[in-house]
Amino acid sequence: MTSFGPTKFAVGESVHTVKINLVPSKDVQHIKGSFTSEAQDDIISFSESSKSIEDDTITVQFKKSRQGDSKITITANIIACGETTCAMIEKTFEVLVADGSNTGAVNFSYAVELPRQ
């Protein structure tokens, strides 16, 4: 599991965005896949809980309903393809969410490599 944060987001009607940029290593030519997102409690609510990975990016949008710390768990099924082979990589990310005033997007990065044969 890879953890990010804590990120500080405001409570209210603002839609917050967490983006995880999947950075391909030199042997990865294409990244596809899908992911699901899950909240630790009712502080966080999602517009959608399952999406596809687009433009090498996992994008999760949510609202924070009240004060308090929470956690988002993102389970990604990443398909990384090289010149002759593809690999399915299951990866779990954890984003810690704290109280704050941020209403924009927060970006993180994760390097994607093909498993060694």
N, CA, C and O of each residue as an XYZ file, in Angstrom:
468
protein
N       0.844     -1.182      0.000
C       0.000      0.000      0.000
C       0.886      1.240      0.000
O       1.918      1.284      0.669
N       0.467      2.238     -0.755
C       1.158      3.517     -0.811
C       0.241      4.556     -0.184
O      -0.926      4.668     -0.560
N       0.772      5.320      0.775
C      -0.034      6.335      1.460
C       0.364      7.734      1.020
O       1.541      8.017      0.798
N      -0.633      8.607      0.895
C      -0.418     10.007      0.577
C      -1.117     10.850      1.624
O      -2.128     10.434      2.190
N      -0.581     12.034      1.883
C      -1.266     12.960      2.779
C      -0.582     13.045      4.121
O       0.540     12.565      4.278
N      -1.244     13.652      5.096
C      -2.641     14.094      5.027
C      -2.808     15.346      4.161
O      -1.948     16.226      4.136
N      -3.932     15.398      3.457
C      -4.308     16.575      2.692
C      -5.430     17.258      3.459
O      -6.273     16.598      4.065
N      -5.433     18.578      3.427
C      -6.400     19.341      4.223
C      -7.469     19.918      3.310
O      -7.192     20.762      2.457
N      -8.698     19.447      3.505
C      -9.808     19.888      2.671
C     -10.895     20.539      3.508
O     -11.095     20.192      4.672
N     -11.599     21.493      2.894
C     -12.674     22.220      3.562
C     -13.953     21.385      3.589
O     -14.201     20.556      2.714
N     -14.755     21.634      4.624
C     -16.070     21.015      4.749
C     -17.062     21.833      3.931
O     -16.931     23.054      3.846
N     -18.046     21.180      3.332
C     -19.093     21.918      2.628
C     -19.437     21.322      1.294
O     -19.208     20.138      1.046
N     -19.994     22.159      0.426
C     -20.495     21.706     -0.870
C     -19.412     21.636     -1.943
O     -19.666     21.142     -3.041
N     -18.215     22.120     -1.644
C     -17.133     22.083     -2.632
C     -16.805     20.640     -2.998
O     -16.752     19.761     -2.137
N     -16.585     20.414     -4.297
C     -16.146     19.100     -4.753
C     -14.623     19.121     -4.800
O     -14.027     19.927     -5.513
N     -14.005     18.234     -4.041
C     -12.551     18.140     -3.978
C     -12.065     17.072     -4.947
O     -12.789     16.125     -5.255
N     -10.844     17.229     -5.421
C     -10.281     16.284     -6.382
C      -8.910     15.823     -5.918
O      -8.049     16.635     -5.579
N      -8.719     14.512     -5.906
C      -7.402     13.927     -5.679
C      -7.015     13.215     -6.963
O      -7.762     12.378     -7.469
N      -5.833     13.555     -7.492
C      -5.345     12.902     -8.707
C      -4.049     12.175     -8.395
O      -3.144     12.719     -7.762
N      -3.981     10.927     -8.858
C      -2.739     10.160     -8.770
C      -2.252      9.960    -10.202
O      -2.856      9.221    -10.980
N      -1.161     10.623    -10.533
C      -0.583     10.509    -11.873
C       0.276      9.251    -11.913
O       1.215      9.105    -11.131
N      -0.052      8.347    -12.826
C       0.702      7.112    -12.990
C       1.819      7.384    -13.988
O       1.570      7.577    -15.178
N       3.051      7.398    -13.492
C       4.204      7.755    -14.304
C       4.826      6.475    -14.855
O       5.347      5.667    -14.085
N       4.782      6.271    -16.190
C       5.319      5.034    -16.754
C       6.851      5.012    -16.719
O       7.499      6.015    -17.018
N       7.421      3.863    -16.353
C       8.875      3.703    -16.440
C       9.242      3.577    -17.911
O       8.360      3.528    -18.767
N      10.532      3.523    -18.211
C      10.958      3.542    -19.623
C      10.469      2.334    -20.412
O      10.349      2.412    -21.634
N      10.182      1.208    -19.733
C       9.723      0.028    -20.468
C       8.189     -0.051    -20.591
O       7.676     -1.004    -21.178
N       7.462      0.914    -20.058
C       5.995      0.921    -20.142
C       5.568      1.900    -21.234
O       5.946      3.071    -21.222
N       4.769      1.392    -22.182
C       4.307      2.239    -23.287
C       2.855      2.681    -23.128
O       2.490      3.768    -23.576
N       2.025      1.855    -22.497
C       0.614      2.183    -22.325
C       0.178      1.800    -20.918
O       0.626      0.797    -20.362
N      -0.707      2.620    -20.352
C      -1.317      2.307    -19.058
C      -2.822      2.421    -19.224
O      -3.332      3.430    -19.712
N      -3.531      1.365    -18.809
C      -4.992      1.358    -18.818
C      -5.430      0.794    -17.472
O      -4.604      0.507    -16.605
N      -6.732      0.642    -17.313
C      -7.213     -0.024    -16.115
C      -8.414      0.670    -15.518
O      -9.028      1.546    -16.128
N      -8.734      0.248    -14.299
C      -9.886      0.802    -13.596
C      -9.569      0.841    -12.107
O      -8.576      0.276    -11.647
N     -10.442      1.524    -11.364
C     -10.219      1.603     -9.923
C     -11.547      1.800     -9.201
O     -12.533      2.229     -9.802
N     -11.565      1.489     -7.934
C     -12.689      1.795     -7.064
C     -12.168      2.631     -5.903
O     -11.000      2.530     -5.526
N     -13.033      3.446     -5.348
C     -12.658      4.256     -4.194
C     -13.663      4.026     -3.075
O     -14.860      3.852     -3.306
N     -13.140      4.030     -1.868
C     -13.952      3.709     -0.701
C     -13.582      4.664      0.422
O     -12.403      4.939      0.641
N     -14.582      5.172      1.133
C     -14.327      6.061      2.258
C     -14.329      5.273      3.556
O     -15.045      4.281      3.699
N     -13.513      5.732      4.504
C     -13.431      5.074      5.804
C     -14.723      5.275      6.598
O     -15.096      4.414      7.395
N     -15.406      6.398      6.392
C     -16.602      6.722      7.180
C     -17.492      7.673      6.379
O     -17.262      7.896      5.191
N     -18.517      8.235      7.047
C     -19.479      9.083      6.335
C     -19.037     10.534      6.198
O     -19.816     11.358      5.718
N     -17.821     10.874      6.601
C     -17.309     12.235      6.425
C     -17.158     12.523      4.934
O     -17.352     13.655      4.490
N     -16.810     11.493      4.167
C     -16.527     11.657      2.742
C     -17.610     10.987      1.911
O     -18.021      9.862      2.195
N     -18.070     11.699      0.870
C     -19.007     11.088     -0.070
C     -18.494     11.323     -1.488
O     -17.974     12.393     -1.806
N     -18.650     10.307     -2.332
C     -18.146     10.331     -3.703
C     -19.276     10.595     -4.681
O     -20.433     10.254     -4.433
N     -18.911     11.217     -5.809
C     -19.894     11.332     -6.882
C     -20.003      9.996     -7.609
O     -21.089      9.599     -8.029
N     -18.864      9.299     -7.756
C     -18.840      7.947     -8.325
C     -17.828      7.142     -7.530
O     -16.843      7.698     -7.045
N     -18.053      5.851     -7.391
C     -17.102      5.050     -6.622
C     -16.203      4.193     -7.506
O     -15.225      3.619     -7.027
N     -16.530      4.105     -8.794
C     -15.727      3.263     -9.686
C     -15.518      3.993    -11.000
O     -16.449      4.583    -11.548
N     -14.288      3.949    -11.504
C     -13.979      4.664    -12.741
C     -12.850      3.978    -13.480
O     -12.191      3.074    -12.967
N     -12.651      4.440    -14.708
C     -11.510      3.935    -15.467
C     -10.341      4.919    -15.356
O     -10.529      6.109    -15.102
N      -9.153      4.397    -15.549
C      -7.944      5.216    -15.538
C      -7.861      5.895    -16.901
O      -7.853      5.227    -17.935
N      -7.800      7.221    -16.897
C      -7.749      7.972    -18.148
C      -6.523      8.874    -18.159
O      -6.192      9.495    -17.149
N      -5.853      8.943    -19.302
C      -4.653      9.781    -19.462
C      -3.626      9.499    -18.364
O      -3.019     10.420    -17.818
N      -3.441      8.219    -18.050
C      -2.486      7.776    -17.025
C      -2.763      8.400    -15.656
O      -1.841      8.605    -14.867
N      -4.042      8.701    -15.373
C      -4.374      9.381    -14.124
C      -5.585      8.726    -13.464
O      -6.580      8.414    -14.118
N      -5.474      8.528    -12.151
C      -6.606      8.121    -11.319
C      -7.170      9.405    -10.725
O      -6.455     10.141    -10.044
N      -8.451      9.679    -10.979
C      -9.066     10.906    -10.473
C     -10.242     10.540     -9.578
O     -11.166      9.846    -10.002
N     -10.199     11.011     -8.336
C     -11.270     10.759     -7.371
C     -11.839     12.112     -6.946
O     -11.097     13.000     -6.526
N     -13.157     12.263     -7.057
C     -13.804     13.494     -6.620
C     -14.746     13.180     -5.462
O     -15.444     12.166     -5.459
N     -14.745     14.089     -4.468
C     -15.557     13.827     -3.281
C     -15.924     15.135     -2.590
O     -15.367     16.195     -2.877
N     -16.885     15.024     -1.666
C     -17.259     16.128     -0.794
C     -16.982     15.710      0.645
O     -17.021     14.525      0.975
N     -16.708     16.678      1.483
C     -16.469     16.428      2.901
C     -17.642     17.020      3.682
O     -17.857     18.232      3.667
N     -18.399     16.156      4.364
C     -19.666     16.584      4.962
C     -19.523     17.230      6.343
O     -20.380     18.016      6.747
N     -18.446     16.906      7.069
C     -18.274     17.482      8.412
C     -16.806     17.457      8.799
O     -15.973     16.861      8.116
N     -16.505     18.121      9.917
C     -15.134     18.171     10.424
C     -14.665     16.767     10.804
O     -15.473     15.898     11.129
N     -13.360     16.561     10.760
C     -12.801     15.286     11.198
C     -11.831     14.724     10.183
O     -11.855     15.077      9.004
N     -10.979     13.840     10.669
C     -10.017     13.176      9.791
C     -10.648     11.922      9.212
O     -11.444     11.254      9.872
N     -10.291     11.611      7.986
C     -10.822     10.424      7.339
C      -9.762      9.856      6.405
O      -8.626     10.328      6.356
N     -10.163      8.844      5.677
C      -9.227      8.167      4.787
C      -9.995      7.653      3.579
O     -11.107      7.139      3.700
N      -9.369      7.805      2.398
C      -9.911      7.245      1.172
C      -8.998      6.102      0.754
O      -7.780      6.265      0.686
N      -9.585      4.956      0.477
C      -8.812      3.820     -0.032
C      -9.168      3.632     -1.503
O     -10.335      3.479     -1.862
N      -8.137      3.649     -2.342
C      -8.321      3.483     -3.784
C      -7.666      2.169     -4.181
O      -6.474      1.969     -3.947
N      -8.443      1.276     -4.779
C      -7.904      0.005     -5.262
C      -7.879      0.073     -6.779
O      -8.921      0.171     -7.427
N      -6.676      0.022     -7.339
C      -6.509      0.165     -8.787
C      -6.083     -1.154     -9.410
O      -5.228     -1.862     -8.878
N      -6.688     -1.469    -10.541
C      -6.242     -2.576    -11.386
C      -5.593     -1.930    -12.599
O      -6.272     -1.509    -13.536
N      -4.270     -1.857    -12.566
C      -3.506     -1.160    -13.596
C      -3.008     -2.176    -14.615
O      -2.405     -3.187    -14.254
N      -3.264     -1.904    -15.880
C      -2.728     -2.744    -16.950
C      -1.611     -1.943    -17.604
O      -1.858     -0.939    -18.272
N      -0.378     -2.402    -17.403
C       0.793     -1.728    -17.960
C       1.328     -2.572    -19.103
O       1.588     -3.764    -18.936
N       1.493     -1.948    -20.268
C       1.956     -2.681    -21.442
C       3.283     -2.126    -21.934
O       3.486     -0.916    -22.035
N       4.180     -3.061    -22.235
C       5.450     -2.710    -22.845
C       5.406     -3.037    -24.322
O       4.336     -3.072    -24.931
N       6.570     -3.276    -24.892
C       6.641     -3.551    -26.323
C       5.982     -4.886    -26.682
O       5.277     -4.982    -27.686
N       6.213     -5.908    -25.865
C       5.721     -7.245    -26.219
C       4.829     -7.874    -25.158
O       4.242     -8.929    -25.400
N       4.714     -7.259    -24.001
C       3.973     -7.900    -22.920
C       3.172     -6.883    -22.124
O       3.508     -5.700    -22.072
N       2.104     -7.373    -21.506
C       1.301     -6.547    -20.602
C       1.264     -7.224    -19.233
O       1.363     -8.447    -19.132
N       1.124     -6.437    -18.212
C       1.033     -6.981    -16.858
C      -0.120     -6.301    -16.130
O      -0.355     -5.103    -16.285
N      -0.835     -7.095    -15.332
C      -1.891     -6.565    -14.477
C      -1.283     -6.314    -13.110
O      -0.731     -7.220    -12.486
N      -1.390     -5.076    -12.653
C      -0.816     -4.704    -11.360
C      -1.964     -4.231    -10.483
O      -2.641     -3.257    -10.810
N      -2.182     -4.920     -9.372
C      -3.199     -4.444     -8.425
C      -2.486     -3.624     -7.367
O      -1.552     -4.104     -6.726
N      -2.925     -2.390     -7.184
C      -2.248     -1.478     -6.275
C      -3.278     -0.767     -5.414
O      -4.317     -0.323     -5.902
N      -2.974     -0.666     -4.118
C      -3.860      0.045     -3.204
C      -3.188      1.333     -2.752
O      -2.033      1.341     -2.326
N      -3.943      2.418     -2.856
C      -3.480      3.726     -2.390
C      -4.375      4.161     -1.242
O      -5.566      3.852     -1.209
N      -3.783      4.882     -0.304
C      -4.526      5.407      0.825
C      -4.264      6.915      0.849
O      -3.112      7.350      0.853
N      -5.332      7.702      0.864
C      -5.193      9.153      0.931
C      -5.798      9.606      2.252
O      -6.994      9.436      2.490
N      -4.961     10.187      3.110
C      -5.427     10.673      4.401
C      -6.000     12.075      4.208
O      -5.379     12.926      3.571
N      -7.185     12.305      4.760
C      -7.887     13.575      4.600
C      -8.060     14.210      5.972
O      -8.578     13.586      6.899
N      -7.618     15.467      6.091
C      -7.718     16.188      7.354
C      -8.529     17.473      7.144
O      -8.902     17.799      6.016
N      -8.801     18.205      8.243
C      -9.526     19.467      8.158
C      -8.598     20.558      7.651
O      -7.420     20.606      8.005
N      -9.140     21.428      6.823
C      -8.362     22.542      6.302
C      -9.221     23.403      5.414
O     -10.449     23.321      5.456
N      -8.577     24.235      4.603
C      -9.329     25.181      3.783
C      -9.183     24.910      2.288
O      -9.728     25.664      1.481
N      -8.468     23.861      1.895
C      -8.226     23.573      0.485
C      -9.535     23.201     -0.213
O     -10.313     22.391      0.291
N      -9.760     23.803     -1.374
C     -10.931     23.444     -2.165
C     -10.553     23.027     -3.580
O     -11.441     22.747     -4.386
N      -9.289     22.977     -3.903
C      -8.867     22.638     -5.262
C      -8.493     21.181     -5.400
O      -8.984     20.316     -4.674
N      -7.610     20.930     -6.351
C      -7.149     19.568     -6.611
C      -5.789     19.355     -5.963
O      -4.974     20.273     -5.880
N      -5.561     18.139     -5.510
C      -4.269     17.748     -4.975
C      -3.732     16.627     -5.856
O      -4.446     15.672     -6.161
N      -2.472     16.748     -6.263
C      -1.863     15.782     -7.176
C      -0.768     14.986     -6.492
O       0.039     15.528     -5.737
N      -0.754     13.692     -6.767
C       0.312     12.804     -6.310
C       0.814     12.023     -7.516
O       0.153     11.992     -8.554
N       1.962     11.400     -7.389
C       2.511     10.599     -8.485
C       2.909      9.223     -7.981
O       3.287      9.054     -6.822
N       2.816      8.242     -8.873
C       3.227      6.875     -8.580
C       3.870      6.290     -9.827
O       3.289      6.338    -10.912
N       5.061      5.740     -9.675
C       5.791      5.158    -10.812
C       5.264      3.752    -11.106
O       5.122      2.929    -10.201
N       4.977      3.492    -12.377
C       4.480      2.182    -12.814
C       5.592      1.488    -13.593
O       6.109      2.024    -14.573
N       5.949      0.293    -13.145
C       6.982     -0.495    -13.817
C       6.422     -1.870    -14.148
O       5.564     -2.394    -13.438
N       6.920     -2.444    -15.237
C       6.555     -3.832    -15.549
C       7.290     -4.751    -14.593
O       8.471     -4.537    -14.318
N       6.609     -5.777    -14.079
C       7.296     -6.733    -13.195
C       8.444     -7.422    -13.936
O       8.337     -7.708    -15.129
N       9.514     -7.680    -13.240
C      10.666     -8.372    -13.838
C      10.288     -9.809    -14.160
O       9.628    -10.477    -13.364
N      10.703    -10.281    -15.321
C      10.373    -11.655    -15.737
C      11.300    -12.649    -15.065
O      11.180    -13.854    -15.289
